[in-house]
């Protein structure tokens, strides 16, 4: 695959993430009683890392997540570190995920997303930082899990697909 195409997908990831951050900043009425929305960036990261890890290098992932921490005023680096660790775990499972059915992938990603939200909450509690309500965090994690299959299907539709057996990635490895 040409390097131009890889950079196009990387630019697409940055653009989609920027669009998600933009809509997260819009002042929709998020008053009491509303269900929190999903974290689509973490779902996008999981879908892309499991399908084409060469499209989402570590340096790009860290930059996008740190910008998200700045823009959304989260504790700097905490969510970035947690999502980075989750993505590296999923990156190591790419070979196992190729043979697994789609719903098995959804199950693994769901556990990773729930663990990421739980780790974030636990670290904030241990550091005696201000924490969001646990029910809100749980609903936020649940919404992210529910939206993951749609994000994975969307990623497949825009061309982020798994490699076929015998096919090489941009680094000339695997498959």
C-alpha positions as CSV (number, residue, x, y, z in Angstrom):
1,X,0.0,0.0,0.0
2,X,1.3,3.4,-0.8
3,X,2.5,5.8,1.9
4,X,0.1,8.4,0.5
5,X,-2.9,6.2,1.4
6,X,-1.6,5.5,4.9
7,X,-1.2,9.2,5.5
8,X,-4.7,9.7,4.2
9,X,-6.1,7.3,6.8
10,X,-4.0,9.0,9.5
11,X,-5.4,12.4,8.4
12,X,-8.9,10.9,8.4
13,X,-8.4,9.6,12.0
14,X,-7.2,13.1,13.1
15,X,-10.2,14.7,11.3
16,X,-12.7,12.4,12.8
17,X,-11.2,12.9,16.3
18,X,-11.3,16.7,15.8
19,X,-14.9,16.4,14.8
20,X,-15.8,14.4,17.8
21,X,-14.0,16.9,20.1
22,X,-15.8,19.7,18.4
23,X,-19.2,18.2,19.1
24,X,-18.2,17.4,22.6
25,X,-17.6,21.1,23.2
26,X,-20.9,22.3,21.8
27,X,-23.3,23.5,24.5
28,X,-26.0,20.9,24.1
29,X,-28.3,20.9,27.1
30,X,-26.5,18.4,29.4
31,X,-28.4,19.2,32.5
32,X,-29.4,16.8,35.2
33,X,-31.1,13.6,34.3
34,X,-29.6,13.2,30.8
35,X,-27.7,10.1,29.9
36,X,-24.0,10.8,29.0
37,X,-23.0,10.2,25.5
38,X,-20.4,7.7,24.3
39,X,-16.7,8.4,24.0
40,X,-16.4,7.8,20.3
41,X,-12.7,8.5,20.2
42,X,-11.9,5.4,22.4
43,X,-14.2,3.3,20.2
44,X,-12.5,4.6,17.1
45,X,-9.1,3.9,18.5
46,X,-10.1,0.3,19.4
47,X,-11.7,-0.3,16.0
48,X,-8.7,1.0,14.0
49,X,-6.0,-0.6,16.2
50,X,-7.7,-4.1,15.8
51,X,-8.1,-3.7,12.0
52,X,-5.0,-1.8,10.9
53,X,-2.5,-0.9,13.6
54,X,-0.2,0.6,11.1
55,X,-2.8,3.3,10.4
56,X,-2.6,4.5,14.0
57,X,1.0,4.7,15.2
58,X,1.7,5.4,18.9
59,X,2.9,8.9,18.4
60,X,-0.3,9.9,16.5
61,X,-2.5,8.3,19.1
62,X,-0.7,10.0,22.0
63,X,-0.9,13.4,20.3
64,X,-4.6,13.1,19.6
65,X,-5.4,11.9,23.1
66,X,-3.4,14.6,24.8
67,X,-5.1,17.3,22.7
68,X,-8.4,15.7,23.8
69,X,-7.3,16.0,27.4
70,X,-6.5,19.7,26.9
71,X,-9.7,20.4,25.0
72,X,-12.1,18.5,27.3
73,X,-10.3,19.6,30.4
74,X,-9.6,16.2,31.8
75,X,-6.6,15.5,34.1
76,X,-3.7,15.8,31.7
77,X,-2.2,12.5,30.6
78,X,-4.3,10.2,32.7
79,X,-6.9,9.3,30.1
80,X,-4.2,9.3,27.5
81,X,-2.2,6.8,29.4
82,X,-5.2,4.5,30.0
83,X,-6.3,4.5,26.4
84,X,-2.7,4.1,25.3
85,X,-2.3,1.0,27.5
86,X,-5.7,-0.3,26.2
87,X,-4.6,0.2,22.6
88,X,-1.3,-1.5,23.1
89,X,-3.1,-4.5,24.6
90,X,-5.5,-4.6,21.6
91,X,-2.5,-4.1,19.2
92,X,-0.9,-7.3,20.7
93,X,-4.2,-9.2,20.1
94,X,-4.4,-8.3,16.4
95,X,-3.3,-11.8,15.3
96,X,-5.8,-13.5,17.6
97,X,-8.6,-11.1,16.6
98,X,-8.3,-11.9,12.9
99,X,-9.6,-15.5,13.3
100,X,-12.3,-14.4,15.9
101,X,-15.9,-13.6,14.9
102,X,-17.0,-10.0,15.1
103,X,-19.0,-10.4,18.3
104,X,-16.0,-11.9,20.0
105,X,-14.1,-8.8,19.1
106,X,-16.9,-6.7,20.5
107,X,-16.7,-8.6,23.8
108,X,-13.0,-8.1,24.1
109,X,-13.3,-4.4,23.3
110,X,-16.2,-4.0,25.7
111,X,-14.1,-5.5,28.6
112,X,-11.2,-3.2,27.7
113,X,-13.5,-0.1,27.6
114,X,-15.1,-1.0,30.9
115,X,-11.6,-1.6,32.4
116,X,-10.4,1.7,31.1
117,X,-13.3,3.7,32.6
118,X,-12.9,1.8,35.9
119,X,-9.1,2.4,36.0
120,X,-9.7,6.1,35.3
121,X,-12.2,6.4,38.1
122,X,-10.1,4.4,40.5
123,X,-7.0,6.5,39.9
124,X,-9.0,9.7,40.4
125,X,-10.3,8.3,43.7
126,X,-6.9,7.2,44.9
127,X,-5.4,10.7,44.1
128,X,-8.3,12.3,45.9
129,X,-9.2,14.3,42.8
130,X,-12.7,15.4,42.0
131,X,-14.5,12.5,40.5
132,X,-17.6,12.4,38.4
133,X,-20.6,10.5,39.8
134,X,-20.0,6.7,39.5
135,X,-23.4,6.2,37.8
136,X,-22.6,8.8,35.2
137,X,-19.3,7.1,34.5
138,X,-20.9,3.7,34.3
139,X,-23.5,5.0,31.8
140,X,-20.8,6.8,29.8
141,X,-18.8,3.5,29.6
142,X,-22.0,1.6,28.7
143,X,-22.9,4.1,26.0
144,X,-19.4,3.7,24.5
145,X,-19.7,-0.1,24.5
146,X,-23.1,0.1,22.8
147,X,-21.8,2.4,20.1
148,X,-18.6,0.3,19.4
149,X,-20.2,-2.0,16.8
150,X,-21.5,1.0,14.9
151,X,-18.0,2.6,14.9
152,X,-16.4,-0.6,13.8
153,X,-18.9,-1.0,10.9
154,X,-18.3,2.7,10.0
155,X,-14.6,2.1,10.0
156,X,-15.0,-0.9,7.7
157,X,-17.1,1.2,5.4
158,X,-14.5,3.9,5.0
159,X,-11.8,1.3,4.2
160,X,-10.2,0.4,7.5
161,X,-10.4,-3.3,7.0
162,X,-8.4,-6.3,8.3
163,X,-5.6,-7.6,6.1
164,X,-6.3,-10.7,4.1
165,X,-4.1,-13.8,4.7
166,X,-0.8,-13.3,2.8
167,X,-1.3,-9.5,2.5
168,X,1.4,-7.2,3.9
169,X,0.8,-4.1,5.9
170,X,2.6,-0.8,5.3
171,X,5.6,-1.9,7.2
172,X,5.9,-5.1,5.1
173,X,5.0,-7.5,7.9
174,X,2.3,-9.8,9.0
175,X,-0.7,-11.4,7.3
